[in-house]
Amino acid sequence: MRFSIYQASRQGGRNYNEDRIAYSYSRDALLMVVADGMGGHSHGEIAAQLTVKTLTEAFQRHAHPKLRDPSGFLHGAIHRAHEAINQYATEQRLNEAPHTTCVACVIQDDTAWWAHVGDSRLYLFSDNNLILRTHDHSAVQQMFDEGKISEAEMSEHPDRNKVYNCVGGYLVPEIELSRPMPLTKQDRILICTDGLWGQVTTEQIATTLSRFPLARAVEFLMDHAELRGGRHGDNLSAIALTWESPDESEDYTVSTVAMAENTFTTKMSSYTPSPADLAEEEVERVIAEIQHTIRKFSDENP
């Protein structure tokens, strides 16, 4: 495989960052994950962290060097993340299980599969044209589908943060799966949280990704979204990919040809529990509890 990939996450106008992002690849397969911890529910950043960790670790257990059933993997891994979040909430005696959105994409054999829960999005562009994007599981998406509001009004509507489907909590998530989507050279994928897509248009995303090197394009979009969000702007996070990048000298270009069959490379956003002023020993304790839950759940669900 050969591709360019770049990820970034910013706090925006919030007191701390509840978004989590990661990608992991073997010689023949790539996984990208974005999770947006839901701030209206306690410990949203923990739900997001458990989700990206559960998916990346499952990928490393099963991609040798690629997955037998990408759609089945995505569905099962997100469901296991949901159960891991609830198990963590039970063990820590939380009043309510944390919630998060999730978008995850697998690419192998020049084909992409993805799954999503909530209102974080995946966009696929080819020749600067939008091929498709995921369908938000949100109140404003339903209103748009019913013709009650325009697409432009979705990002400004007072109910824009109401999501009816999430990972974690009492309700089992409805995991929406894509059909297999063949990729061609220079196709671009953007996976992002609503802190980004809510402040920029699809046309701005397409134009920026087509005109600039990948890292510069992502940072430009983040700058624009953060400026528009202002003091009360949401966390914003994104992973962008160009498939079969023609210029191997471009920064963040990966070629997996020389990778050993059972090796992996993973890049994950750093984790700091909220609030930001937790004592150092408290931070270490929370991180250790999360790692314990993931290890325990992985042992129970190989």
C-alpha positions as CSV (number, residue, x, y, z in Angstrom):
1,M,0.0,0.0,0.0
2,R,1.0,3.6,-0.5
3,F,-0.9,6.5,0.9
4,S,-0.4,9.9,2.6
5,I,-2.1,10.4,6.0
6,Y,-2.2,13.2,8.5
7,Q,-4.2,13.6,11.8
8,A,-4.7,16.6,14.1
9,S,-6.8,17.4,17.1
10,R,-7.4,20.7,18.9
11,Q,-9.1,21.8,22.1
12,G,-11.0,24.7,20.4
13,G,-12.9,26.9,22.9
14,R,-13.6,24.1,25.4
15,N,-11.8,23.6,28.7
16,Y,-10.4,20.3,27.6
17,N,-10.4,18.0,24.6
18,E,-12.8,15.0,24.6
19,D,-12.0,14.0,21.0
20,R,-9.7,11.0,20.3
21,I,-8.2,9.9,17.0
22,A,-5.9,7.2,15.8
23,Y,-4.7,5.2,12.8
24,S,-2.9,1.9,12.6
25,Y,-1.6,0.0,9.6
26,S,-0.1,-3.4,8.8
27,R,1.6,-4.3,5.5
28,D,-1.8,-4.8,3.8
29,A,-4.4,-3.0,5.8
30,L,-5.1,0.4,7.3
31,L,-7.5,1.4,10.1
32,M,-8.5,5.0,10.9
33,V,-10.7,5.9,13.9
34,V,-12.2,9.2,15.2
35,A,-14.3,9.4,18.4
36,D,-15.9,12.5,19.9
37,G,-16.7,12.1,23.6
38,M,-20.1,13.6,24.3
39,G,-19.7,16.5,26.7
40,G,-23.2,16.3,27.9
41,H,-22.4,13.0,29.6
42,S,-19.8,12.5,32.3
43,H,-16.3,11.3,31.2
44,G,-16.9,11.6,27.5
45,E,-13.1,11.6,26.9
46,I,-12.9,8.2,28.6
47,A,-15.5,6.8,26.3
48,A,-13.6,8.1,23.3
49,Q,-10.3,6.8,24.5
50,L,-11.7,3.4,25.2
51,T,-13.2,3.3,21.7
52,V,-10.1,4.2,19.8
53,K,-7.9,1.9,21.9
54,T,-10.4,-1.0,21.6
55,L,-10.5,-0.7,17.8
56,T,-6.8,-0.3,17.3
57,E,-5.9,-3.2,19.5
58,A,-8.5,-5.4,17.9
59,F,-7.1,-4.4,14.5
60,Q,-3.6,-5.5,15.6
61,R,-5.0,-8.8,16.8
62,H,-6.8,-9.6,13.6
63,A,-5.0,-7.9,10.6
64,H,-2.3,-10.5,9.8
65,P,-1.6,-8.8,7.5
66,K,-5.2,-8.0,6.5
67,L,-8.7,-8.6,7.8
68,R,-10.8,-11.5,6.6
69,D,-14.1,-9.6,6.9
70,P,-13.6,-5.8,7.2
71,S,-17.3,-5.0,7.7
72,G,-17.7,-7.7,10.3
73,F,-14.6,-6.5,12.0
74,L,-15.8,-2.9,12.2
75,H,-19.3,-3.9,13.5
76,G,-17.8,-6.3,16.1
77,A,-15.1,-4.0,17.3
78,I,-17.4,-1.0,17.8
79,H,-19.8,-3.2,19.7
80,R,-17.0,-4.4,21.9
81,A,-16.0,-0.8,22.5
82,H,-19.6,-0.1,23.6
83,E,-19.4,-3.0,26.1
84,A,-16.0,-2.0,27.3
85,I,-17.3,1.5,28.1
86,N,-20.2,0.1,30.1
87,Q,-17.9,-2.3,31.9
88,Y,-15.6,0.6,32.9
89,A,-18.7,2.6,34.2
90,T,-19.8,-0.4,36.3
91,E,-16.3,-1.1,37.7
92,Q,-15.8,2.6,38.6
93,R,-19.4,2.9,39.9
94,L,-20.2,5.9,37.7
95,N,-23.7,7.3,37.8
96,E,-24.0,7.1,34.1
97,A,-21.9,5.3,31.4
98,P,-19.9,7.7,29.2
99,H,-21.0,8.2,25.6
100,T,-19.1,8.9,22.4
101,T,-19.5,9.1,18.6
102,C,-17.4,6.9,16.4
103,V,-16.3,6.7,12.8
104,A,-13.9,3.9,11.7
105,C,-12.6,3.1,8.3
106,V,-10.6,0.1,7.0
107,I,-8.8,0.1,3.7
108,Q,-7.3,-3.0,2.1
109,D,-7.2,-4.4,-1.4
110,D,-7.7,-0.9,-2.8
111,T,-11.2,-0.9,-1.2
112,A,-12.6,1.1,1.8
113,W,-15.2,0.0,4.3
114,W,-16.4,2.1,7.1
115,A,-18.9,2.2,10.0
116,H,-20.2,5.1,12.1
117,V,-22.3,5.9,15.1
118,G,-23.4,9.5,15.8
119,D,-22.5,12.7,14.0
120,S,-18.8,12.5,13.4
121,R,-18.4,12.2,9.6
122,L,-16.5,10.5,6.8
123,Y,-16.2,12.2,3.4
124,L,-14.9,10.5,0.3
125,F,-13.7,12.7,-2.6
126,S,-12.6,11.7,-6.1
127,D,-11.4,14.3,-8.7
128,N,-12.4,17.1,-6.3
129,N,-16.0,15.8,-6.3
130,L,-17.8,14.5,-3.2
131,I,-18.6,10.8,-3.8
132,L,-20.5,10.4,-0.5
133,R,-20.4,11.2,3.2
134,T,-21.9,9.4,6.2
135,H,-25.4,10.2,7.3
136,D,-25.5,11.9,10.8
137,H,-27.4,10.2,13.5
138,S,-28.7,13.5,14.8
139,A,-31.8,15.6,15.3
140,V,-30.8,18.2,12.7
141,Q,-30.1,15.5,10.1
142,Q,-33.6,14.2,10.6
143,M,-35.0,17.8,10.2
144,F,-32.9,18.2,7.0
145,D,-34.1,14.9,5.7
146,E,-37.7,16.0,6.3
147,G,-37.2,19.3,4.5
148,K,-37.6,21.4,7.6
149,I,-34.2,23.1,7.5
150,S,-31.5,23.6,4.9
151,E,-28.0,22.1,5.0
152,A,-26.6,25.5,5.8
153,E,-28.9,25.8,8.8
154,M,-27.8,22.4,10.3
155,S,-24.6,23.9,11.8
156,E,-26.5,26.9,13.3
157,H,-29.6,25.1,14.6
158,P,-30.0,25.1,18.5
159,D,-30.5,21.3,18.4
160,R,-27.3,20.7,16.4
161,N,-25.7,18.8,19.3
162,K,-28.5,16.4,19.9
163,V,-27.3,12.9,18.8
164,Y,-29.7,10.0,19.1
165,N,-27.2,7.2,18.5
166,C,-23.9,6.7,20.4
167,V,-21.3,4.2,21.7
168,G,-21.7,3.6,25.4
169,G,-24.8,3.8,27.6
170,Y,-27.9,1.6,28.1
171,L,-29.0,1.6,24.4
172,V,-27.2,-0.7,22.0
173,P,-25.7,1.4,19.2
174,E,-27.1,1.2,15.7
175,I,-23.9,0.7,13.8
176,E,-24.3,1.9,10.2
177,L,-22.0,0.1,7.8
178,S,-21.0,1.2,4.3
179,R,-20.8,-1.0,1.2
180,P,-17.3,-1.8,-0.1
181,M,-16.0,1.3,-2.0
182,P,-13.2,0.8,-4.5
183,L,-10.6,3.5,-4.3
184,T,-8.6,5.0,-7.2
185,K,-5.4,6.9,-7.3
186,Q,-5.5,10.2,-5.4
187,D,-8.9,9.6,-3.9
188,R,-9.2,11.5,-0.6
189,I,-10.9,10.6,2.6
190,L,-11.5,13.0,5.5
191,I,-12.8,11.7,8.9
192,C,-13.7,14.4,11.4
193,T,-15.7,15.5,14.4
194,D,-18.5,18.1,14.2
195,G,-16.2,20.7,15.6
196,L,-14.6,20.8,12.1
197,W,-17.4,20.0,9.7
198,G,-19.8,22.3,11.5
199,Q,-17.6,25.3,10.6
200,V,-16.6,24.6,7.1
201,T,-18.6,23.7,4.0
202,T,-18.2,20.5,1.9
203,E,-16.9,22.7,-1.0
204,Q,-14.3,24.2,1.3
205,I,-13.1,20.8,2.4
206,A,-13.0,19.5,-1.2
207,T,-11.1,22.5,-2.6
208,T,-8.6,22.6,0.3
209,L,-7.8,18.9,0.1
210,S,-7.3,19.1,-3.7
211,R,-5.1,22.2,-3.8
212,F,-2.7,21.8,-0.9
213,P,-0.4,19.1,0.5
214,L,-2.3,16.9,3.0
215,A,-0.9,18.3,6.3
216,R,-1.2,21.9,5.1
217,A,-4.8,21.3,4.0
218,V,-5.8,19.8,7.3
219,E,-4.2,22.6,9.3
220,F,-5.8,25.2,7.1
221,L,-9.2,23.7,7.7
222,M,-8.6,23.5,11.4
223,D,-7.4,27.1,11.5
224,H,-10.6,28.2,9.7
225,A,-12.9,26.1,11.8
226,E,-11.3,27.2,15.1
227,L,-11.4,30.8,14.1
228,R,-15.1,30.6,13.2
229,G,-15.9,28.6,16.4
230,G,-14.4,31.3,18.5
231,R,-14.3,31.3,22.3
232,H,-17.1,28.8,22.5
233,G,-16.1,26.5,19.7
234,D,-16.1,22.8,20.0
235,N,-13.1,20.4,20.0
236,L,-12.1,19.7,16.4
237,S,-10.3,16.6,15.1
238,A,-9.6,15.1,11.7
239,I,-7.7,12.3,9.9
240,A,-7.1,12.9,6.2
241,L,-5.8,10.4,3.6
242,T,-4.8,10.5,0.0
243,W,-4.8,7.0,-1.5
244,E,-1.9,6.0,-3.8
245,S,-0.2,9.3,-3.4
246,P,1.8,10.0,-6.6
247,D,4.6,11.9,-4.8
248,E,6.5,9.7,-2.4
249,S,8.6,12.7,-1.3
250,E,5.5,14.4,0.2
251,D,5.5,14.5,4.0
252,Y,3.4,11.9,5.7
253,T,3.5,9.5,2.8
254,V,3.6,5.9,3.8
255,S,4.7,2.8,1.8
256,T,4.2,-0.5,3.5
257,V,5.9,-2.7,0.9
258,A,8.9,-3.3,3.1
259,M,6.9,-4.0,6.3
260,A,7.2,-7.5,7.9
261,E,3.9,-9.4,7.8
262,N,3.0,-9.3,11.5
263,T,4.2,-5.7,12.3
264,F,2.1,-2.6,12.9
265,T,2.5,1.2,13.0
266,T,0.1,3.1,15.2
267,K,-0.3,6.8,15.8
268,M,-2.8,7.9,18.5
269,S,-3.7,11.3,20.0
270,S,-2.3,11.7,23.5
271,Y,-4.6,11.2,26.4
272,T,-5.2,13.5,29.4
273,P,-8.2,12.9,31.6
274,S,-10.4,15.9,32.4
275,P,-10.4,18.3,34.2
276,A,-6.9,19.4,33.1
277,D,-5.8,20.3,36.6
278,L,-6.0,16.7,38.0
279,A,-3.0,15.8,40.2
280,E,-0.4,13.8,38.4
281,E,-1.0,10.6,40.4
282,E,-4.8,10.9,39.6
283,V,-4.1,11.1,35.9
284,E,-1.9,8.0,36.1
285,R,-4.6,6.2,38.1
286,V,-7.3,6.9,35.5
287,I,-5.0,5.9,32.6
288,A,-4.2,2.7,34.4
289,E,-7.9,1.9,34.9
290,I,-8.6,2.4,31.3
291,Q,-5.7,0.1,30.2
292,H,-6.9,-2.5,32.7
293,T,-10.4,-2.4,31.3
294,I,-9.1,-2.8,27.7
295,R,-6.8,-5.7,28.6
296,K,-9.5,-7.4,30.6
297,F,-12.1,-7.0,27.9
298,S,-9.6,-8.1,25.2
299,D,-8.8,-11.3,27.1
300,E,-12.6,-12.0,27.4
301,N,-13.3,-11.2,23.7
302,P,-10.3,-12.4,21.6
